[in-house]
Amino acid sequence: MLDKSLDTKTRNLILVLFMIGVFMGSLDTGIIGPVLPSIEQSFHLTSRESSWVFTLFVIFFMIGSPIMAKFSDFYGRKKIFIIDAVLFGIGSCLISFPLNIESIFLGRIIQGFGCGGLLPVAGAFIGDAFPLEERGKALGILGSVFGISAVAGPLVGAILIPFGWKWCFAINIPVSILLILLTFYILPDFDDKRKLKIDYLGIVILSLLAMFLSYGLNQIDSSNFINSLFSLNVLPFLVIFVILLWIFVRIEKRAEESIVPIHMLKNKDIAIACIETLCYGIIFSSAIFIPSLAILSMGLNDQYASLMMVPILGANAVAAPILGKFLDSTGSRKIMSAGTLILTAGLIVIAVYPDNLILFIIAGCLVGVGLVTIIGAPLRYIVLSEAKPYERGAGQAIVNMLSSAGQLIGGALIGGIIASFSGILGYKISLILAAIVAVIAFIFTLKLKNRDEQLEAMKLNQ
C-alpha cells in the first residue's frame, strides 16, 4: 500500500492536485447554461440544437467514467489522470477556437470523456494511498469542491460572458497544462502488473445506452410533456434504452473484465449508494431552478436571483470538509440520514415560502448541507469501504454515471412539471417532488451499515 510511503506534505499536495482537477471538470458541467444563448446566436441554432452542447458532454461523461476508471484500476491512476487532463485540454481548445458548430460538439465529446475519469480516479487513489483515518477528510474536501464547482458553473459563466463566451472554455487550457505538469511531478506511479482484457462489447452497449437515453429525453417537449413522451420522437428511443439496459446487464455479468462491475451491486451498501446517487441527480435538477423561482416569487432581476445560489454554495463549502472529518467517528449512515432529512426540510421551506427572503436563504443553506451528504464524502466513503482495491476506480465511476443519469432524467421531469403549470406553481410542485425523493433517500440510508461495520469492511478490503 502507498500510505506507508507518502508523508503528510505529499498527501496534501496530491489533494490540492485532485481539487484542481475536480473543480475544472465539474465547473464545465454547469458553466454551459449561461453560455448557450451566445452559442445559439453565433451559429444560428435553435434551442433544441444548442442543447446538444450540454447533452453530448453528459453522454460522454457517463461513458468516460467507467472506462477511464477501469483502466486506472489496471494501468495506474497517474497515467489515466494525465490522459484525462490531456483530453479535457484538447476538447477545450476545439471549443475555444471553433471552425464550426461541429468542432464545438466534438470538443464537448472529448471534454466529457476526459472529465468523466477525473473524480473516480482521484477518489480511488485516496483509497489506495491515504490512511484510513484521513480518507473521510480527503473525500470531504473533494466533495466540497465538486459541489461548489457544479453549482458555481452558471455564476462563473455569467461573469465571463461579457468578455466573450469562448473565454468560458479558454480558461481551461492553461489549467489543463498546469494539471498535467503537477500530476507528472507530484502523483506517484502505481502500476498494476495485471493485464486488462478490454470489454469491447460492454463499451459499445454502454455507449448506445447513454445515447438513446439522452436523445429520447432531449426530444421531450416540456410544454407538452405527456403527449411528447409517447410520441415517435421520444418513446421508441426510451424503449430501446430499456431493452439495451437488460442486454447490458446480462453481458456484463458474463464478461471476464466487465467495464461496469455489475456484480458490485450485489453488495447491499453499494446498491444503496447507487440509489442515493440517482436521487441526488433528480434533486439537483430541481435545485438549479431556484434562481428562476426567486425571479417570479420575489421579483428579483437575473443578477440578484443568481445570488440565491450563494447560500447553497456556502453551506456546501463549509459542511463538506467538516462532514468528511467526522466520517470515521460517525460512519456514513448517521451523516446521510441526518443530511437527507435536512435536505427535505430545506426543499419544503422554499416550496411553501418562496416569497420570504430570510426563509429562502436559510432553506438554501439546508439544501446545501443536505446535498453534500448525498453526493459528497459519505457516499464515496461507502464505495471505498466496500470495494476491493482493484475495483475502487470502477466503483467510484458507478457513482458518476448514475449521478449524470439522474440529472438527465430529473431535468426532463422537472422541466416538464414547470412547463405544465403556469407561474410559481410548477416550481413549487417540482420542489415538493424533490422533497419526496429526498425522503426516499432517507429511508434507504437507514439500511446502511453502522460505523463499526463500515470500518471493519474497509479494513477487510485493504
GIVEN-V588072 format. One record per backbone hydrogen bond with DSSP energy under -0.5 kcal/mol. CO is the residue of the C=O (numbers start at 1). NH is the residue of the N-H. E is the energy in kcal/mol with one decimal. If there is no record, write none. Layout:
BEGIN
co->[CO & CO]
nh->[NH & NH]
e->[E & E]
END
This chain:
BEGIN
co->[1 & 2 & 2 & 5 & 7 & 8 & 9 & 10 & 11 & 12 & 13 & 14 & 15 & 16 & 17 & 18 & 19 & 20 & 21 & 22 & 23 & 24 & 26 & 26 & 27 & 27 & 30 & 31 & 32 & 33 & 35 & 35 & 36 & 37 & 38 & 39 & 40 & 40 & 46 & 47 & 49 & 50 & 51 & 51 & 52 & 53 & 54 & 55 & 56 & 57 & 58 & 59 & 60 & 61 & 62 & 63 & 64 & 65 & 66 & 67 & 68 & 69 & 70 & 71 & 71 & 72 & 74 & 76 & 77 & 78 & 79 & 80 & 81 & 82 & 83 & 84 & 85 & 86 & 87 & 88 & 89 & 90 & 91 & 92 & 93 & 95 & 100 & 100 & 101 & 102 & 103 & 104 & 105 & 106 & 107 & 108 & 109 & 110 & 111 & 112 & 113 & 114 & 114 & 115 & 115 & 116 & 117 & 118 & 119 & 120 & 121 & 122 & 123 & 124 & 125 & 126 & 128 & 128 & 131 & 131 & 132 & 132 & 134 & 135 & 136 & 137 & 138 & 139 & 140 & 141 & 142 & 143 & 144 & 145 & 146 & 147 & 148 & 149 & 152 & 153 & 154 & 155 & 156 & 157 & 158 & 160 & 161 & 164 & 165 & 166 & 166 & 167 & 169 & 170 & 170 & 171 & 172 & 173 & 174 & 175 & 176 & 177 & 178 & 179 & 180 & 181 & 182 & 182 & 183 & 188 & 195 & 196 & 198 & 199 & 200 & 201 & 202 & 203 & 204 & 205 & 206 & 207 & 208 & 209 & 210 & 211 & 212 & 213 & 214 & 215 & 217 & 220 & 221 & 222 & 224 & 225 & 226 & 228 & 231 & 231 & 234 & 234 & 235 & 236 & 237 & 238 & 239 & 240 & 241 & 242 & 243 & 244 & 245 & 246 & 247 & 248 & 249 & 250 & 251 & 251 & 255 & 260 & 261 & 262 & 263 & 264 & 266 & 267 & 268 & 269 & 270 & 271 & 272 & 273 & 274 & 275 & 276 & 277 & 278 & 279 & 280 & 281 & 282 & 283 & 283 & 284 & 286 & 287 & 289 & 290 & 291 & 292 & 293 & 294 & 294 & 295 & 301 & 302 & 303 & 305 & 306 & 307 & 309 & 310 & 311 & 312 & 313 & 314 & 315 & 316 & 317 & 318 & 319 & 320 & 321 & 322 & 324 & 326 & 327 & 331 & 332 & 333 & 334 & 335 & 336 & 337 & 338 & 339 & 340 & 341 & 342 & 343 & 344 & 345 & 346 & 347 & 348 & 349 & 353 & 355 & 356 & 357 & 358 & 359 & 360 & 361 & 362 & 363 & 364 & 365 & 366 & 367 & 368 & 369 & 370 & 370 & 371 & 371 & 372 & 376 & 376 & 377 & 378 & 379 & 380 & 381 & 382 & 383 & 388 & 389 & 391 & 392 & 393 & 394 & 395 & 396 & 397 & 398 & 399 & 400 & 401 & 402 & 403 & 404 & 405 & 406 & 407 & 408 & 409 & 410 & 411 & 412 & 413 & 414 & 415 & 416 & 417 & 418 & 422 & 423 & 424 & 425 & 426 & 427 & 428 & 429 & 430 & 431 & 432 & 433 & 434 & 435 & 436 & 437 & 438 & 439 & 440 & 441 & 442 & 443 & 444 & 445 & 449 & 450 & 451 & 452 & 453 & 454 & 455 & 456 & 457 & 459]
nh->[4 & 5 & 6 & 7 & 11 & 12 & 13 & 14 & 15 & 16 & 17 & 18 & 19 & 20 & 21 & 22 & 23 & 24 & 25 & 26 & 27 & 28 & 29 & 30 & 30 & 31 & 33 & 35 & 36 & 36 & 38 & 39 & 40 & 41 & 42 & 43 & 44 & 45 & 50 & 51 & 52 & 53 & 54 & 55 & 56 & 57 & 58 & 59 & 60 & 61 & 62 & 63 & 64 & 65 & 66 & 67 & 68 & 69 & 70 & 71 & 72 & 73 & 74 & 74 & 75 & 76 & 192 & 80 & 81 & 82 & 83 & 84 & 85 & 86 & 87 & 88 & 89 & 90 & 91 & 92 & 93 & 94 & 95 & 96 & 97 & 98 & 103 & 104 & 105 & 106 & 107 & 108 & 109 & 110 & 111 & 112 & 113 & 114 & 115 & 116 & 117 & 117 & 118 & 118 & 119 & 120 & 121 & 122 & 123 & 124 & 125 & 126 & 127 & 128 & 129 & 130 & 2 & 3 & 134 & 135 & 135 & 136 & 138 & 139 & 140 & 141 & 142 & 143 & 144 & 145 & 146 & 147 & 148 & 149 & 150 & 151 & 152 & 153 & 156 & 157 & 158 & 159 & 160 & 161 & 162 & 163 & 164 & 167 & 168 & 169 & 170 & 171 & 172 & 173 & 174 & 175 & 176 & 177 & 178 & 179 & 180 & 181 & 182 & 183 & 184 & 185 & 186 & 187 & 187 & 190 & 197 & 198 & 200 & 203 & 204 & 205 & 206 & 207 & 208 & 209 & 210 & 211 & 212 & 213 & 214 & 215 & 216 & 217 & 218 & 219 & 220 & 222 & 224 & 225 & 228 & 229 & 230 & 231 & 234 & 235 & 237 & 238 & 239 & 240 & 241 & 242 & 243 & 244 & 245 & 246 & 247 & 248 & 249 & 250 & 251 & 252 & 253 & 254 & 254 & 255 & 258 & 262 & 264 & 265 & 266 & 267 & 268 & 271 & 272 & 273 & 274 & 275 & 276 & 277 & 278 & 279 & 280 & 281 & 282 & 283 & 284 & 285 & 286 & 286 & 287 & 288 & 289 & 290 & 293 & 294 & 295 & 296 & 297 & 298 & 300 & 299 & 305 & 306 & 307 & 308 & 309 & 310 & 313 & 314 & 315 & 316 & 317 & 318 & 319 & 320 & 321 & 322 & 323 & 324 & 325 & 326 & 327 & 330 & 331 & 335 & 336 & 337 & 338 & 339 & 340 & 341 & 342 & 343 & 344 & 345 & 346 & 347 & 348 & 349 & 350 & 351 & 352 & 353 & 356 & 357 & 360 & 361 & 362 & 363 & 364 & 365 & 366 & 367 & 368 & 369 & 370 & 371 & 372 & 373 & 373 & 374 & 374 & 375 & 376 & 379 & 380 & 381 & 382 & 383 & 384 & 385 & 386 & 387 & 391 & 392 & 395 & 396 & 397 & 398 & 399 & 400 & 401 & 402 & 403 & 404 & 405 & 406 & 407 & 408 & 409 & 410 & 411 & 412 & 413 & 414 & 415 & 416 & 417 & 418 & 419 & 420 & 421 & 421 & 425 & 427 & 428 & 429 & 430 & 431 & 432 & 433 & 434 & 435 & 436 & 437 & 438 & 439 & 440 & 441 & 442 & 443 & 444 & 445 & 446 & 446 & 447 & 448 & 333 & 454 & 455 & 456 & 457 & 458 & 459 & 460 & 461 & 462]
e->[-0.8 & -2.1 & -1.0 & -0.6 & -2.3 & -2.3 & -2.1 & -2.5 & -2.2 & -2.1 & -2.2 & -2.4 & -2.3 & -2.1 & -2.0 & -3.0 & -2.5 & -2.4 & -2.4 & -2.7 & -2.2 & -1.1 & -1.4 & -0.9 & -0.6 & -2.1 & -1.2 & -0.6 & -1.9 & -0.5 & -0.7 & -1.9 & -2.8 & -2.0 & -2.2 & -2.1 & -0.9 & -1.8 & -2.6 & -1.4 & -1.3 & -2.1 & -0.8 & -2.6 & -2.5 & -0.5 & -1.9 & -2.7 & -2.2 & -1.8 & -2.3 & -1.8 & -2.7 & -1.9 & -0.8 & -1.3 & -2.7 & -2.0 & -2.3 & -2.3 & -2.0 & -1.4 & -0.8 & -0.8 & -3.7 & -1.1 & -0.9 & -1.4 & -2.6 & -2.3 & -2.2 & -2.6 & -2.1 & -2.5 & -2.6 & -2.3 & -2.2 & -2.6 & -2.7 & -2.0 & -2.0 & -2.1 & -1.7 & -2.4 & -2.0 & -0.7 & -0.5 & -1.0 & -2.3 & -2.7 & -2.3 & -2.5 & -1.9 & -2.4 & -2.8 & -2.7 & -2.2 & -2.3 & -3.1 & -2.0 & -0.5 & -1.1 & -0.6 & -1.1 & -0.7 & -0.5 & -2.0 & -2.1 & -2.9 & -2.4 & -2.3 & -1.9 & -1.6 & -1.6 & -3.1 & -2.0 & -0.7 & -0.7 & -1.8 & -1.0 & -0.7 & -0.6 & -2.2 & -3.0 & -2.1 & -2.1 & -2.2 & -2.6 & -2.1 & -2.2 & -2.7 & -2.5 & -2.7 & -2.6 & -1.9 & -1.8 & -2.8 & -1.2 & -2.7 & -2.6 & -2.1 & -1.6 & -2.1 & -2.0 & -0.5 & -1.8 & -2.4 & -1.7 & -1.4 & -1.4 & -2.3 & -1.6 & -1.3 & -1.3 & -0.7 & -1.0 & -2.7 & -2.1 & -2.4 & -2.5 & -2.4 & -2.2 & -2.7 & -2.4 & -2.2 & -1.8 & -2.6 & -0.5 & -1.2 & -0.6 & -0.5 & -1.0 & -1.7 & -2.2 & -2.3 & -2.5 & -2.6 & -2.3 & -2.3 & -2.6 & -2.3 & -2.1 & -2.8 & -2.3 & -2.3 & -2.9 & -2.4 & -2.3 & -2.3 & -1.5 & -1.1 & -0.8 & -1.6 & -0.8 & -2.5 & -2.1 & -1.1 & -1.4 & -1.2 & -2.0 & -0.6 & -1.8 & -2.6 & -2.4 & -1.9 & -2.0 & -2.3 & -3.0 & -2.3 & -1.8 & -2.1 & -3.1 & -2.2 & -1.7 & -2.5 & -2.8 & -1.7 & -1.0 & -0.6 & -1.3 & -0.6 & -2.0 & -1.8 & -2.0 & -1.6 & -1.5 & -0.5 & -2.5 & -2.3 & -2.2 & -2.0 & -1.8 & -2.7 & -2.0 & -2.0 & -2.2 & -2.4 & -2.1 & -1.8 & -2.6 & -3.4 & -1.5 & -1.1 & -0.6 & -1.9 & -1.7 & -1.2 & -1.8 & -1.9 & -2.1 & -1.7 & -1.6 & -3.0 & -2.1 & -1.1 & -0.9 & -2.7 & -1.9 & -0.9 & -1.5 & -1.7 & -1.6 & -2.5 & -3.5 & -2.4 & -2.2 & -2.6 & -2.2 & -2.8 & -2.2 & -0.7 & -0.9 & -3.1 & -2.4 & -2.0 & -1.4 & -0.9 & -1.9 & -2.9 & -1.2 & -3.0 & -2.4 & -2.3 & -2.5 & -2.4 & -1.5 & -2.3 & -2.7 & -2.1 & -2.2 & -2.4 & -2.4 & -2.1 & -2.3 & -2.0 & -2.1 & -2.5 & -2.8 & -1.2 & -0.8 & -2.5 & -2.3 & -2.4 & -3.0 & -2.0 & -1.8 & -1.9 & -2.6 & -2.4 & -2.3 & -2.6 & -2.8 & -1.5 & -0.9 & -0.7 & -0.8 & -0.9 & -2.1 & -1.0 & -0.6 & -1.7 & -2.7 & -1.2 & -1.4 & -2.3 & -2.2 & -2.0 & -2.2 & -2.2 & -0.9 & -2.4 & -2.3 & -1.9 & -1.6 & -1.1 & -1.6 & -2.7 & -2.4 & -2.0 & -2.0 & -2.5 & -2.6 & -1.9 & -2.2 & -2.6 & -3.1 & -2.7 & -1.9 & -2.4 & -3.3 & -2.2 & -1.9 & -2.0 & -2.6 & -2.1 & -1.4 & -0.9 & -0.5 & -0.9 & -0.5 & -2.2 & -2.6 & -2.0 & -2.0 & -2.3 & -2.6 & -2.2 & -2.1 & -2.1 & -2.1 & -2.1 & -1.9 & -2.1 & -2.3 & -2.2 & -2.3 & -1.8 & -1.7 & -1.1 & -0.5 & -1.6 & -1.7 & -0.6 & -2.4 & -2.3 & -2.0 & -2.0 & -2.1 & -2.1 & -2.1 & -1.4 & -1.2]
END
